[in-house]
Amino acid sequence: MIPSFIYADRYRNEGTRSYSRHAAYTEAAKAYRPDADHAGFALPVFALPRAQLKVYAANPAPALLAYYLNDHQGLFCLHPQVLAEKRADPYVQHTLARGAPRPGMAVVPSSSSRTLYVQGAAIPHALKVHFPFRVSRYERKMRDEVIEQAINVSLELERGTGRLDHHFAFLREVLGVVHQRLANDRARGENWGYLVREMTPFPPAPDRRGLLPGFALYGRDFYDPGARPLLFELIGEQEPCRFVLDHILLPVVRHWVSCFRQFGFLLEPHGQNLLLELNARHRITRLVHRDLSVGIDMRRRRDLGLCSDHLNHYNRMESGAFHSITYDKFMGSHFFDRIVAECLAEYAGLAREDFCGPCREAFAHAFPEHERYLPRTQWYFSERRDRYHKPLYRNTGRPPEWRP
């Protein structure tokens, strides 16, 4: 039986965070983790004067915009762990000093901890909030430039979706609300805020459909660890290799390539960011991409003659190292490899090359100029950090498996 999306996002993730020694690490308090045994919690909300806020918008529904903002004030959301443990943060202090408390908002944590599903909303949406605690390799901050860029990318994708195939969909980032920068902020711009993400895939579907996180295909159930992987329920009586290639792997390859070739955007289609859209018969209708804090290849955008004046400097790329991380590692090692391993264990007569070979061919066919942008070897994160404590990249020296 296919579970609800929120159940799958919270509880069908067991055993999936094994791709690096950092993957399962979290500083999220137990009460706010996705596998916490509760139906959600109250998100602290404050009303701040509109003049104290910066707002970024990408065609939000009028009712959604009106809920968070009016001409005089806006709602500002703080994760309760931030309120409890980061009270000395100047922007927390500013919120408490200038903001008027409002009733807490009922939310449920997603698989990422900092993305929270708003309960009972007329328009289904989620909030991606500032969470300056380490989860996996990173502290999950939501700084001004990060929020602005996600809105920029969402708007450009929305306007250009017609250039992508009809199996591509994404969750729009429609609203960003950020503190104005304080006068004593001497850093790179540490003012932060939150994103509002629509939960109805775009372009809209003509009928009602469900969603399933990619990791739920192979992740074990928190409450029933012996349950059969959902991948096999979707395959049913169909030929497994053909099903996996036609409905999951090859469409993901095409989406990664087409987003790069059309926009210079580097999708990160790992098991958390990639969602399967299912119809009433549990057939995969589209693949839905979430989280638009993507890398942007400025070389590709120049080659295409695309205007980038609306894009800020966050995640701009002038080399191909991160391209390999997103494609070879996030997509290939962290996602595709897990699906293939399940198939090889379940079905006799299959080989890894049955999956890798067609993906390499599809990549080469769709992206004949790939050598101009991607390295010849796989890159991944280093244990070394930059001055902002973000991991640097290293060349593994290994040839790619999922591309030529």
Buried (B, 14 or more C-beta within 10 A) or exposed (E): EBBEBBBBBBBBBBEBBEBBEBBEEBBBBEEBBBEBEEEBBEBBBBBBEEEBBBBBBBBBBEEBBEBBBEEEBBBBBBBBBBBEBBEEBEBBEBBBEBBEEEEEBBBBBBBBBBBBBBBEBEBEBBBBBBBBBBBBBEBBBBBBBBBBBBBBBBBBBBEBBEEBEEBBBBBBBBBBBBBBBBEEBEEEBBBBBBBBBBBBBBBEBEEEBBBBBBBBBBBBBBEEEEBEBBBBEBBEEEEBBEBBBBBBBBBBBBBBBBBBBBBBBBBBBBBBBBBBBBBEEBEBBBBBBBBBBBBBBBBBBEBEEBEBEEBBEBBBBEEBBBBBBBBBBBBBBBBBBBBBEBBBEBEEEBEEEBBBBBBBBBBEEBBEEBEEBBBEBBBBBEEEEEEEEEBEBBBEEEEBBBBE
